Amino acid sequence: MAAHPEPSGILSFEEARAVVEDHASRLRPKGRELLGLLDSSGRVLAEPIHADRDFPPFPRAARDGYAVLAADLGVLPATLEVIGEARAGAAEIPPVTAGKTVAIMTGAAVPSGADAVVMVEHTSRAGRRVQVTRGVSAGDNIVPMGAEGKRGEQLLPSGTRLSYVEIALAASAGRSRLVVHAKPGVAVLSTGDEVVDVDMPPGPNQIRNSNSYSLATQIQAAGGEPVLLPIAPDEPRRLRELLMEGLDADLLLIAGGVSIGKYDLVEQALAEMEAEFLFTGALIQPGKPIVFGQVPCGAGAPAREAAPAVRHRKYFFGLPGNPISTMVTFELFARPVIEALAGMAARKLAFVHTKLKTEIRTKTGLKRFLPARLSGEFERSGVELVRWQGSGDIGAVARSNCYIVVPPDREKIEAGEWVPVLLR
């Protein structure tokens, strides 16, 4: 007989997140690809990148100024003879000896003999003579050879998501192509007779399918490849067919149908497919009915080629159908699983903290992620709630740029208090 989810499966936010992280840690990406450097942007490294030479490959000037012997500046002001110039990329630079100096630009190789760079602001020059008014110590304003990385040293580990910074580092190591993990396919199934495709005229009591498109965009941002399925009606046989199709992907996200209403059929259908429910709710708002579980591959569609660690099961999330609930629960729970399938190294969920602009009053019992706007200038930032009409108010999220995180034991938070914020 199929197992049915129990009410005891409702966890605190921290407990539910820990369950997801634990299962995500067991996943392995499904394959590798060799891509050009620019095509690798946003992908996850499957092999580490090592330095092909020392970084920097020569002692490098950190300031515009003059390359000197620090001992020449024991008595100030000191006057030195300028014997040449060192610019970035220069092939020949004269060596520095006692009483001599070389004008140098930021990034240029420090000439042999010099052990410091005096900043141009502390000098005045007339022809081939320069007067120095401030002393330096050996090593000042010089980045030593190999200080940023030694030849053969690992620059980027496997599991690193490639942003513009990592792409630049790979380019500096001479890597025009990179081995990256294949993108996991993530199926998206929106459910309910009240949902219609975006290009169809909705009936008087119907809504357009926004969830599939918000989830597809979030999946892409997390490193996955969205697979949009047809809308599942509130009819058990067709729903089961679409669930089986969705389980052919690496992960299945179901939007709607996971509450306790008469026509919320998803949990029942999954239970009949021998699903194991890891939790059936989290004490959060929005998104309390979130469901996480796994289905034996043989119970759904045949599994695609996968790593041995995940061959015997497929994971699914049942996300609440209200749009904000769908968006929030994806970020809190589905994202780490997609990142693991994409090959990313595990990371903990981190909040930033800022001052609250206006008072918040709410009920206790749930950890709340409320749409908010972080604003201000420079270090004088603050955050306040945006007006919203509940978890179906997509416009409120569009007006926000973050979520204020309200602990479950707080009824009131005063203006001026520091509050945790989840950026979006």
N, C-alpha and C positions, 0 to 999 in steps of 0.2 A: 504494500500500500504506500502511496506517495506520502512523504513527510510534509507536514504543514508548518509554516512559520509560527512561532510562539511569541506572545507578548514580551517574554523575557528577553527577546532579541533587541529591545530598544536600549541603546547604550548612551552614555554621556558622549559629548563631542570628542573628548580626549581619548576615551576608550575606542570609539568607532574609528578615529583617525589611526590609532595604534594598530587596530586589526588590518586596516588597509595597508599601512606601511609594512607590516609583517608579511602579508601575502605578496605585496609588490617586490619585496626583497627576494622572493623565490623565483621570480620571472626572469627569463632570458630573452634577448632579442632574437629575431628569427633568421637574420641573414646579414650579409655585408655587400657593399657596393663600392666601386672605385669611381670617384667623381672629380671633376675639375674643381679648382679652388673656389670659384664663385658659386658653382652649383652646390658646393658643400655647406654654404651658409644656412644656418638653422638646423643642420643635421647633427648627429652625435658621433664623435670619433670612435672607431672600432679598434684602432691601434694608436699607441702613444706616438707623440712627435718628439724627437730628440734634436738637440742642437748639432748642426753640422760643423760648427766652429765656435770659438769663444765669442761671447756677447758681452760687451763690444769686442771686436777683434783687435783693437788697439786701445791704448789709454786715450780717453776722449775728453775734450774740454766741455765742461758743464756751463761755462759762461763766456761771453765775449770779453776779451781783455788781452793780457800779455802773459806768455809762458815764460817763467822765470826760475831762477834758483832761489829758494826761500832764504838762503844764507845771505844773498846780496841785499836783502831788505832789513838787515839788522839795525841799521841807522837810517832814520827817516827825517826828511824826505830823501829818497834815493833816486839817482839819475842813471838810466841805463841806455845803452845804444841799441836801437832797433835794427836788426840785421835781416829781417825778412817777414813773411806773412804766411800763416797757416790757415787755409780755408778748407771747408769740408770737401773731401775728395782729392785734395792736392797730391800730386805724385811725388814731389820733392819738397822737403822742408829742411832748412838748415838747422844743425844742432845748436843748442844753447850752451854757452860757456860763461864763465864768471864775467860779470859786467855787461853781458849781452842779453837781449830778449827778442822774442818773436811775437808779433801781433797775431792773435788767434781768434777764430770765430767759434761759436757754440757748435759742437758736433765734430769739429776737426780733430785730427790726430795730434796729440801732444808731441812736440819735437823731442828727440833724444837729448838727454842732459837736463831738461827741465823737470822740476819736481812739484810745481804748483802753478796755478793761474791766478793772477791778480785781476780783479774786475776792472773793466774800463772806467767805471764810475770813480775809482780811486786813483786815477791817473790824469795827467795832462801832457799832451805831446806837442813838440815843435820840431818839425823835420824828422831827422833820424835820432832824435833824443826824446825820451819819455821820462817824466818825473812821477814817481810813485809815492803816495802819501799814506798808505796803510800797508802794514806788513801781512804776511801770510805764513802758514805753516806748511811743511811738506805734505802733499796730498790734497791741499785745498783746491776745490773747484775742478777736480779731475775725477772722472769715473774710471777706475782701473780696468785693465784688460781682463775679461772674464768675470767681471763683478755681477753681471746680470744672468750669466749662464756659462758653464764650461762645456767644451766640446764633448758630445756624447751624453750630456745631462738631459734628463727628461724635462721638456718645456710644458707639454700638455699631456695629461694622462688619458687613457681610454675612458670613455664615459662622459667626456666634456662636450657640452652643447656649444656649437660654433657660432659665436656672434662676431661682430666686426673686429673686436679685439683679438679673438683667437685666430681669425682669418689673417689678420696682420702678422701675428706671431708666426703662423705657419709659413706665410710668404717670406718673412725674414730668415726662416730656416731653409729656404730654397725649395719648398714643397708646392709644386704646381698642381698635384693631384693628391687626394686624401682617401683613405679607406674609412668609410662611414657605415653605420648600421642602416639597414633597410627600414623604411617607415612601417609601423604597424597599421594594419587596416582596422578601423574602428567603425562598427556598424551603428547607425542611429535609427531607432524605431520610435516614431511618435504614434500615440494611440488615442482612440476615442472617436465616436461618431460626431462629436462637436467640432472636430478639426478637419479643415479642408486645405488643399494645396493653395499656394499663394496666387496662382494664376486662375483660380476658380472663384466665381462669385459666391460668397458665404450666404447661407440662409439666415433667417432672422435670429436664430439662437446658435449660430456657429461662429467659430473664430478661425483665422488663417494660421497656418502652420509656421510659427516663428521659431519654435524650439529646435526643429531640425537644423535651421540655418545658424542659430546662435551656437548650438553644439558643434556643428561642422567647423565654424570659425575657431572655437575654443580648441577643438581637436588639432587643427592645423597649428595653432600657436603652441600646443604642447608637444608637437613633433610627430603627430599621427596623420594618417590619410583617411578622411571621412568617407564612409560608404552609406549613402542615404537610401533607406528602404521606403517602400510605399507606406502610407498611413494605415495603421492596423485598426479595423473597426472593432466595435464591442460585440464581437462574435467569436466564440472560442476556437472554432476550427481554423478560420483564417488567421487569427492571432497566433495560434500554434505554428502554422506554416511560416509566418514571418519571423517568429522567434527562432525557429530552426535555421532559416536563411541567415539571420543575424549572427547566429553562433558559428557560422562558417568563417567569420572574421576573427581577428585576434582578440577583440573585446567587443561586447555588446552594451550599448547604452539605450535604455528604454525610457522615454519621456511620457509620463502619465500612466494611470491605471494601477498605481501601487498604493492607493489609499484604502479605505475600508468600505467604500460605497458598493451598492449592489452590482454596478457595472464595472468595478475596478477588478479586472479579471487576470491581470498579469501574474500576480503571485500564485494564484491557483494553477495557471497554465504551467508555470515554471516548476511548481511542486510536482505536477504530473509528469514532468520530464526528469524527475529524480534530482532536482536541484538541491544543493545544500545552501541554506541561508546562513550567512555568517553574521549578519545583523539585519533587523527589519525596521530600524528607525534610529534616529539620533536626537538627543535633546537639544535641538537648535531651532531657531527661527531666522529666516525661512528654511524649509527643507526637512521638517521632522520625519516625514514618511520615507526617507531615503532607504533603499534596500541594496545590499551587497551580497553576492553569492557566487557559486560556481556550479557548472553543469558538466557531468561526464561527457566527453566528446561523442561517444556512441549514442547518447540520448538525444543529441541534436543533429546538426548536419555533420558529415564526415569532416574530420579535422584536416586543415591544410598542413603542409610540411612545417614542422615547428621543432624547436629545440627539445631534447628529451625531458627537460625539467618541467615543461608545460604541455606535453603531448596528451596527457590523460585528462585534462580539464580545460574548460573555458570559463572566464570570469564574466560577470554581468553586473551592471548597476541598474536598479530601478529608480529613476529620478522623478521627484514630484513634478506634475505637469504644469503648475503655475510658472510662468516664465522666469521670474526672479529666483524662485526656488531651484529651477533647473540650472540656471547660471551659477548660483552660489554653490550648490552641491557638487557640480562639476569641479569647480576650483578646489573645494575642500577635500574631495574624495576621489574623483575619477582621474584628475590630472596626475597624481603620483603613479598610478598604474600605467597610464599611457607613457609617461616618461620612462618607466622601467622597461616597458616593451620596446621603446625606442632606443634603449641602451644607455640612458643617462644614469650617472651615479646617484644614489639616493641622497635626498636632502630633506631637512626638517622644514616644516611650515614656520615662517618667521613673520611677525608683525612689527611694524614701526610704531612709534609713539609720538603723539603731538598733543597740543593743548586743545581742549574743547571750547568752542566759541559760545555756545548756548546750552543751557541746561537740558538734560535728558531725563525723562520719567518713563518707566516701563514696569512690567510685572517680572517677578522672579520666577525661577524654575527652568528657564531655557537660556542657552548661550545664544545671543542675538548678533546677527551680521546685518546691520542696517545701512541702506544706501546713504552716502554722505559725500560731501565735497570738501576736499583739502585745498586751501587757498592761502594767499599771502604773498609776500615778496622776500626773497633771500631767506635768512634764518627766522623771520617773523611769520611762521606759518601757523595755521589753526584749522580745525575741522568742525563741521556742523552737519546735522542731518538735513537731507532734502525732504521735502514734503512728499509723502507717498501714500497710496491707497491700498496697501497690501501687496502680496507677492505676485499679483497679476499686472502690476503697474510698470510696464517696460519703460515708459517715459521717465519714471523716477531714476532708473538705473542710467538712462541716457544722460540725465542731468548730473549724475554723480561721477566721481572718479576713484572712489574707494568705498569700503564698508567700515563703519565703526563697530568694534567688537565689544559687546556689553556682557560682562560676566553674569552667570545665572543667579548670583546672590545680590545683585544691585538693583534697587528700585529707583534710585535717583543718583545722577552724576552731575555735580555742580559745574557751571561754567568756570574755566580756568584750570580744571583738573587735567592731568595727563591721561590720555586714553589710548588703547591699542587700536591700530588701524590695519586693515588688510587692503593693500593696493590692488587695483585691477587694471 
